[in-house]
Amino acid sequence: MADADLKKGNNRANTTRSPRYLVPNDYMADPAAHVFEGKLYIYPSHDWESGVEENDNGDHFNMKDYHVFSMQDINGEVTDHGVVLTVKDIPWAGRQLWDSDVAFKNGKYYMYFPLKDRNDIFRIGVAISDKPYGSFISEKHPMLGSYSIDPCVFEDNGKHYMYFGGIWGGQLQRYRNNKALESAATPADDEPSICSKIAQLSDDMMEFGEQPRDIVIKDKDGKPLLQGDTQRRFFEASWVHKYNGKYYFSYSTGDTHNLCYATGDNPYGPFVYQGVIMTPVVGWTTHHSIVEYNGKWYLFYHDSVPSGGKTWLRSMKVVELEYNPDGTIKTLDGMNQSEG
């Protein structure tokens, strides 16, 4: 897709809390937004019509490559830097390139991506570039001991932490204590929910620097959220940002379609549930990132409105995020389709 094609219809004023589609001529989802070299860079999944039948394993999310996009002005032109990594470029590849994230250290950009290996098991791979817009060169093997999906890398005080995991099609229910089970096991509704994972990365950014640990989300009474608490419990799509000294862990509840958040005092948690960032969007669920740019905070996400509700054909959006004086986030209406 030519850059000029993306610029059409993209110069509308983005008033507060008025969402904007960023790539109207293609289907992009799961946007991970970062500020690199003074610009906003966005790393989404690339949806396409592969013809795979829809099912609970997510086989219809059959993504095969990644693009990178950049913006210098939140209201301005969006540049498509083209394809930066494909399934064919990854030596250990099976299928399905799902949500990725990118981190920077010592002059290098590291893309972390989930991909099923040739045994149809999700692993997390690493690809490296000298530039934030790629292209990215994959390592020959996935990260040792990696599993499940949705890697998010958060930098804090010079250290990099990876958050990851997702249930159902994301396979997280197949593991306990970082070991594969003989068969998948989901807790009972009255038991603590399956947790997202965290691990500090090694100094070279290529492996886990420690064994992954649970990210525990507790209610206001200090009790872990239960598996049956589907309106609040973790499902997938981890993201972490820091606001006024607090760590905000945000995530999707999946089958109930909420985008929720919890806060804590350090990157490992525990985190205390605070509320809903965004109510359900059109489509199966949403996936997001939160970033500060030029003094304002923004939520990048997706919905399936342009495709007529096809959950595997999603469109990337951005809207301003607002905080209350006590640090809580003002809830956004996921069905708000107005553009300024």
C-alpha positions as CSV (number, residue, x, y, z in Angstrom):
1,M,0.0,0.0,0.0
2,A,1.4,3.4,-1.0
3,D,1.9,6.0,1.7
4,A,-0.3,8.5,-0.2
5,D,-3.2,6.1,0.0
6,L,-3.1,6.2,3.8
7,K,-3.1,10.0,3.9
8,K,-6.6,10.3,2.3
9,G,-9.2,11.1,4.9
10,N,-6.7,11.0,7.7
11,N,-6.3,14.8,8.4
12,R,-9.4,15.2,10.6
13,A,-9.0,17.1,13.9
14,N,-9.0,14.5,16.7
15,T,-10.9,16.3,19.4
16,T,-10.8,14.8,22.9
17,R,-12.3,11.3,23.2
18,S,-13.2,11.3,19.5
19,P,-11.7,8.1,17.9
20,R,-9.9,8.0,14.6
21,Y,-9.2,5.1,12.2
22,L,-5.6,5.2,11.3
23,V,-5.3,2.8,8.3
24,P,-8.6,2.9,6.4
25,N,-7.4,1.0,3.4
26,D,-6.2,-2.2,5.2
27,Y,-7.1,-4.3,8.2
28,M,-4.7,-3.8,11.1
29,A,-5.2,-5.0,14.7
30,D,-3.5,-5.3,18.1
31,P,-1.6,-2.0,17.9
32,A,1.5,-1.6,20.1
33,A,2.4,2.0,20.1
34,H,5.8,3.5,21.2
35,V,7.7,6.7,21.0
36,F,11.0,6.2,19.2
37,E,13.2,8.9,17.8
38,G,10.6,11.5,18.6
39,K,7.9,9.8,16.6
40,L,5.0,7.5,17.3
41,Y,5.6,4.1,15.9
42,I,2.8,1.5,15.8
43,Y,3.3,-2.2,15.5
44,P,0.0,-4.0,14.7
45,S,-1.1,-7.4,13.5
46,H,-2.0,-7.5,9.8
47,D,-5.5,-9.1,9.3
48,W,-6.5,-10.6,5.9
49,E,-9.2,-12.8,4.5
50,S,-7.5,-16.2,4.5
51,G,-10.7,-18.2,4.3
52,V,-10.1,-20.2,7.5
53,E,-13.3,-21.0,9.3
54,E,-14.0,-19.2,12.6
55,N,-13.6,-21.3,15.8
56,D,-12.7,-21.0,19.5
57,N,-9.0,-21.8,18.8
58,G,-8.7,-18.6,16.8
59,D,-7.6,-20.3,13.6
60,H,-9.4,-17.7,11.5
61,F,-6.8,-15.1,12.9
62,N,-4.4,-16.4,10.3
63,M,-2.0,-13.5,10.1
64,K,1.2,-13.9,8.0
65,D,3.2,-10.7,8.2
66,Y,3.7,-7.4,10.0
67,H,3.8,-3.8,8.9
68,V,5.1,-0.8,10.8
69,F,3.4,2.6,10.8
70,S,4.6,6.0,12.1
71,M,3.1,9.4,12.9
72,Q,4.7,12.7,13.9
73,D,1.4,14.3,14.7
74,I,-1.5,12.4,16.3
75,N,-3.9,14.2,13.9
76,G,-1.6,14.0,10.9
77,E,-0.4,11.7,8.2
78,V,0.2,8.0,8.9
79,T,3.2,6.5,7.1
80,D,3.1,2.8,6.2
81,H,6.7,1.5,6.2
82,G,5.6,-1.7,4.5
83,V,6.1,-5.4,5.4
84,V,8.9,-5.8,7.9
85,L,8.6,-9.5,8.8
86,T,6.7,-12.5,7.4
87,V,6.1,-16.1,8.3
88,K,8.4,-17.1,5.5
89,D,11.3,-15.1,7.1
90,I,11.2,-17.1,10.3
91,P,13.2,-20.3,10.3
92,W,11.1,-22.1,13.0
93,A,7.7,-21.0,11.7
94,G,4.5,-22.9,11.6
95,R,1.6,-20.5,11.3
96,Q,-0.3,-17.5,12.8
97,L,1.7,-14.3,13.5
98,W,-0.3,-12.8,16.3
99,D,0.2,-9.6,18.4
100,S,3.8,-8.4,18.7
101,D,5.7,-5.7,20.6
102,V,8.9,-3.8,20.1
103,A,11.6,-2.6,22.6
104,F,14.7,-0.6,22.2
105,K,18.1,-1.1,23.8
106,N,21.7,-0.1,22.9
107,G,20.9,1.0,19.4
108,K,18.9,-2.0,18.5
109,Y,15.1,-2.6,18.1
110,Y,13.8,-6.0,19.2
111,M,10.5,-7.3,17.9
112,Y,8.9,-10.0,20.1
113,F,6.2,-12.0,18.3
114,P,4.1,-15.1,19.1
115,L,4.0,-17.8,16.4
116,K,2.9,-21.4,16.3
117,D,5.8,-23.7,15.7
118,R,5.6,-26.8,13.4
119,N,3.9,-28.7,16.2
120,D,1.2,-26.0,16.4
121,I,2.5,-24.7,19.8
122,F,2.7,-21.0,20.3
123,R,6.2,-19.8,21.1
124,I,7.6,-16.3,21.4
125,G,10.3,-15.3,18.8
126,V,12.7,-12.3,18.5
127,A,13.6,-10.3,15.4
128,I,16.1,-7.5,15.4
129,S,16.6,-4.2,13.4
130,D,18.8,-1.2,13.5
131,K,15.8,1.0,12.8
132,P,12.4,1.3,14.5
133,Y,10.6,0.8,11.1
134,G,12.5,-2.4,10.2
135,S,12.9,-4.5,8.5
136,F,13.4,-7.1,11.2
137,I,15.6,-10.2,11.0
138,S,14.4,-13.2,13.0
139,E,16.5,-15.4,15.2
140,K,16.8,-19.0,14.2
141,H,15.0,-20.3,17.3
142,P,12.2,-19.1,19.6
143,M,13.0,-17.8,23.1
144,L,13.9,-20.7,25.4
145,G,11.0,-21.7,27.6
146,S,8.6,-19.3,25.9
147,Y,4.9,-20.2,25.5
148,S,1.5,-18.6,24.8
149,I,0.9,-15.2,23.1
150,D,0.7,-11.4,23.4
151,P,4.1,-10.3,24.5
152,C,4.3,-6.8,25.8
153,V,7.7,-5.3,26.8
154,F,7.8,-2.6,29.5
155,E,11.0,-0.6,30.3
156,D,11.5,0.6,33.8
157,N,14.7,2.1,35.3
158,G,16.8,0.5,32.6
159,K,15.3,-2.9,32.9
160,H,13.0,-4.6,30.4
161,Y,10.1,-6.8,31.5
162,M,8.0,-9.0,29.2
163,Y,4.3,-9.6,30.0
164,F,2.6,-12.4,28.1
165,G,-0.2,-14.9,27.9
166,G,-3.7,-15.5,26.7
167,I,-6.2,-18.3,27.3
168,W,-8.3,-20.4,24.9
169,G,-6.6,-20.1,21.5
170,G,-3.6,-18.5,23.2
171,Q,-2.9,-21.8,25.0
172,L,-2.1,-20.4,28.4
173,Q,-4.4,-23.0,30.1
174,R,-2.0,-25.7,28.9
175,Y,0.7,-24.6,31.3
176,R,1.3,-24.4,35.1
177,N,4.5,-23.2,36.7
178,N,6.0,-22.7,33.2
179,K,5.6,-26.4,32.4
180,A,3.3,-27.9,29.8
181,L,0.4,-30.0,31.2
182,E,-0.6,-33.4,29.7
183,S,-3.9,-31.8,28.9
184,A,-5.3,-28.3,29.2
185,A,-6.8,-27.4,32.6
186,T,-9.0,-24.3,33.3
187,P,-9.7,-23.6,36.9
188,A,-13.2,-23.9,38.3
189,D,-15.3,-20.7,38.4
190,D,-14.7,-20.4,42.2
191,E,-10.9,-20.8,41.9
192,P,-8.3,-18.0,41.2
193,S,-8.2,-17.1,37.6
194,I,-5.3,-18.0,35.2
195,C,-2.7,-15.2,35.3
196,S,-0.8,-13.3,32.8
197,K,3.0,-13.9,33.1
198,I,6.0,-11.6,33.7
199,A,9.7,-12.1,33.3
200,Q,12.6,-9.7,33.3
201,L,14.5,-10.1,30.0
202,S,18.2,-11.0,29.9
203,D,20.8,-8.3,29.3
204,D,21.1,-9.1,25.6
205,M,17.2,-9.0,25.3
206,M,17.2,-12.4,23.6
207,E,15.9,-14.7,26.4
208,F,14.0,-14.6,29.7
209,G,16.4,-13.5,32.5
210,E,14.4,-15.4,35.1
211,Q,11.5,-17.8,35.4
212,P,8.2,-16.2,34.4
213,R,6.0,-15.4,37.4
214,D,2.2,-14.9,37.8
215,I,0.7,-11.4,37.5
216,V,-1.9,-11.6,40.3
217,I,-4.9,-9.3,40.1
218,K,-6.8,-8.8,43.3
219,D,-10.0,-7.1,44.2
220,K,-10.3,-4.2,46.7
221,D,-10.5,-6.7,49.6
222,G,-7.2,-8.3,48.6
223,K,-8.6,-11.5,47.1
224,P,-7.4,-12.8,43.7
225,L,-10.0,-12.5,41.0
226,L,-11.8,-15.8,40.3
227,Q,-12.0,-17.6,37.0
228,G,-15.7,-17.2,37.0
229,D,-15.5,-13.5,37.3
230,T,-15.5,-13.1,33.5
231,Q,-16.3,-9.4,33.6
232,R,-13.0,-8.6,35.3
233,R,-10.6,-11.6,35.1
234,F,-7.6,-11.7,32.7
235,F,-8.0,-13.3,29.3
236,E,-5.3,-11.8,27.0
237,A,-3.7,-8.6,25.7
238,S,-1.4,-7.5,28.5
239,W,-0.1,-3.9,28.5
240,V,1.7,-1.9,31.2
241,H,2.3,1.8,31.5
242,K,3.4,4.1,34.4
243,Y,1.4,7.1,35.4
244,N,2.3,9.4,38.4
245,G,4.5,6.7,39.9
246,K,1.9,3.9,39.7
247,Y,2.1,0.9,37.4
248,Y,-1.0,0.2,35.4
249,F,-1.6,-3.3,34.1
250,S,-4.3,-3.4,31.5
251,Y,-5.8,-6.3,29.6
252,S,-8.8,-7.8,27.8
253,T,-11.4,-10.0,29.4
254,G,-11.9,-11.7,26.1
255,D,-15.2,-13.4,25.9
256,T,-16.9,-10.6,27.8
257,H,-15.1,-7.9,25.7
258,N,-14.1,-5.4,28.4
259,L,-10.8,-3.6,28.4
260,C,-9.8,-3.5,32.2
261,Y,-7.0,-2.3,34.3
262,A,-5.4,-2.8,37.7
263,T,-2.7,-0.8,39.5
264,G,0.3,-1.7,41.6
265,D,3.5,-0.4,43.1
266,N,6.1,-2.3,41.1
267,P,6.2,-4.1,37.7
268,Y,5.5,-7.6,39.3
269,G,2.4,-6.6,41.2
270,P,0.2,-7.7,42.8
271,F,-2.2,-5.4,41.0
272,V,-5.5,-4.2,42.4
273,Y,-8.4,-4.1,40.0
274,Q,-9.6,-0.6,39.3
275,G,-12.2,-0.7,36.5
276,V,-13.0,-0.6,32.8
277,I,-10.9,1.4,30.4
278,M,-13.2,0.7,27.4
279,T,-16.6,-1.0,27.1
280,P,-17.0,-3.7,24.4
281,V,-16.3,-2.8,20.8
282,V,-17.9,-4.2,17.6
283,G,-16.1,-7.5,17.1
284,W,-14.9,-10.4,19.3
285,T,-12.7,-8.3,21.6
286,T,-10.3,-5.5,21.6
287,H,-6.5,-5.3,22.0
288,H,-4.7,-2.2,22.9
289,S,-1.7,-0.1,24.0
290,I,-1.4,3.1,26.0
291,V,1.2,5.7,25.4
292,E,2.0,9.3,26.2
293,Y,2.9,11.6,23.4
294,N,3.4,15.4,23.5
295,G,1.9,15.7,26.9
296,K,-1.2,13.7,26.3
297,W,-2.2,10.0,26.8
298,Y,-3.7,7.9,24.0
299,L,-5.3,4.5,23.7
300,F,-4.6,2.6,20.6
301,Y,-7.1,-0.2,19.9
302,H,-9.2,-1.8,17.1
303,D,-12.7,-2.8,16.2
304,S,-14.5,-4.6,13.4
305,V,-16.9,-1.8,12.2
306,P,-15.4,-1.3,8.7
307,S,-15.5,-5.0,7.9
308,G,-19.1,-5.2,9.0
309,G,-18.4,-7.1,12.2
310,K,-16.0,-9.7,10.9
311,T,-13.9,-10.4,14.0
312,W,-10.8,-11.5,11.9
313,L,-10.8,-8.3,9.9
314,R,-10.1,-5.5,12.4
315,S,-9.3,-1.8,12.0
316,M,-6.8,0.2,14.0
317,K,-7.9,3.3,16.0
318,V,-6.7,5.9,18.4
319,V,-8.5,8.0,21.0
320,E,-7.3,10.3,23.8
321,L,-7.3,8.8,27.2
322,E,-8.2,10.9,30.3
323,Y,-7.4,10.4,34.0
324,N,-9.4,11.5,37.0
325,P,-7.5,13.5,39.7
326,D,-7.2,10.3,41.8
327,G,-5.4,8.5,39.0
328,T,-8.4,6.4,37.8
329,I,-9.1,6.2,34.1
330,K,-12.2,7.7,32.6
331,T,-14.1,4.9,30.9
332,L,-14.5,5.1,27.2
333,D,-17.5,3.9,25.2
334,G,-16.3,1.2,22.8
335,M,-19.3,1.7,20.5
336,N,-18.4,5.4,20.0
337,Q,-17.8,5.5,16.2
338,S,-17.8,9.3,15.8
339,E,-14.7,10.9,14.2
340,G,-13.9,14.6,14.7
